[in-house]
Structure formats: structure tokens, C-alpha cells
Amino acid sequence: MVIALTGSTELFEKKFPGLFIGKAVVDKDAKYVGVVKSLKFTFPEAKLSILIQGINSQGRNIELEVPIEKINAVGNIVKVSESFENIRSMNERDIILIRREIQNFLYKKKA
């Protein structure tokens, strides 16, 4: 019997902000486009990507998926080699608000 596993799962870090999660993301045009929400692992292809929470041009939250190969650098921010046309350039206030949303959703203490 052969069992084929297909699908994807999101990965999270124990601490916030972590090595990826909670960091602001800058695109190739030097525009702040969002905050890393989680890492996504897709199998059986064994593809790793980051999920970014941003704001589209209509002001709504949007989730972007960027393959790990498109990451140029990780430090205080994550720099990617893609450009996002339909994403609003974010300011510091937007980034703080999205970080709080992610932190509250993923890391809130359960009673």
C-alpha cells in the first residue's frame, strides 16, 4: 500500500518577534509591504515560503505568499526580490498594528 501525503502546513516560532515572524517586509522597490505572519511548508514538493500580511490598495488585509528563494536578506527586516503592485506602501503605524494583530492571534495566552 502506498500512501501519498499532499497539502501544506503553517509553521510558527515560539518567540515573537522571531527570526522571521513579526518582521517587516520590504520589496525590491524598497516599499514596506507587510509583516511576516508565518512560514508555510508544502509537501510532497518540500517547498518553503513565508506568508506576509499586508494591506491592499483598497485598504483591506491581504495575505501574500513568497517562496523562500525570493528572500534576499533577513535582519531587522526581511527583504524580498519581488515587487507587489496591488499592495499599499505601509507606514510605521500600519506595521505596528499588523504586528499586534499577529501577536494577539498567534501568541495570546490561553486561560
N, C-alpha and C positions, 0 to 999 in steps of 0.2 A: 504494500500500500504506500502510495506517495501522497503526502500532504503538502500543498502549496500555500504558503503564507503570503498574503498580499495586504497592503494597507500602509498606514502611517501612524506615527505617534508623536506627541509633543514632549519635549524634554525641558525640565526646569532645573534651576540651580538652587541650592539650599539657602544661599545668602542673597540679599538684594541691596544694592545692585551687585551683580556677579561679574564674571568675565565677559559675558555678552548681555544677559538680560538686564534691562533697565538703562542701557547706554543709548545715548542719542546717535542717530544715523545721519551721515552726510553723503549725498550722492556725488556723482562725478562733476556736477556743475557747482559744487560747494554750497548746496542748498540743504538745510536741515529738513529731512523728510519724515522723521518719526523716531520711535523708540523701540528697541528690540524687546518683543513680548516673550518669545520662546524660541527654542530650536526645534526643528522638525526632522524626523528621521523617517524616510520612506523605504519600504522593503517590498520585494526582494532586491531592488536595484541598489540598495545601500547608499541612497542619496541623502546628504545632509544639507539643510538650508536654515536660514533664520526667518522668523516671522516678525514683521515690523508693523506696529500700529501707528498709523498716521492720520491725516485729515485730507479728504479730497477737496476738489475745487468748489464743491457745493457746501462745504463745512461739516460733512459727515465723517464719522470714524470709518477708516478703511484698513484692511489688513493686506500687507504685501508679502510675498514670498520671494526671497533672494537666495539663489544657490550659494553654497559656501565658497565656491570657486570665484565668485564675484566680489568677495571681500578683499580689499586692498590692504587694510591696516586695522588693528584693534589696539586702542589705548584708552584715553579718557572718552573717546568717541569711536564709533565704527564707521569706517569709510568704505563705500562700495563703488564699483566701477560701472554702475548703471545710472541712467537718468530717468526721472519719473515726470512725465508731462502732466498727468492728471492729479498731481499731489500739490497741495498748498505748501509753500515755504513756511516753516514753523518758526516761531519766536521762542524766547526763553520761557515765557509763561505757558505756552502750549506744551512744551516738553515737560515742565514740572507737573502740569495737570495730567498728562498721559502717564507719566511715571507713577503718580499717586493712584491712578485707576488700576494700573497693572499690579502695583504692590498690594493694594487693597483686595483685588480679585484673587491673586495667587497666594499671597502670604499672610492673609489675615488670620489671627489666632482663633482657633475654634474653642468654644466654651465647653 
